[in-house]
Amino acid sequence: MADPRNWEGPKAQVFRAQVWPEVQSALTDLRTNLAELARGITEINRRTAAAGS
């Protein structure tokens, strides 16, 4: 949706200028947070398995 080859017009311009930068930043932060969560869960699982053996 951020590519003008896919759609164009006043609302597309507003989306690209105002909406997409904020959404893109939020998605990037979310991806980073999910990766950190996955690492944390992996570590918890590793410690749990080590404690049970």
Secondary structure, 3 states (H helix, E strand, C coil): CCCCCCCCCHHHHHHHHHHHHHHHHHHHHHHHHHHHHHHHHHHHHHHHHHHCC
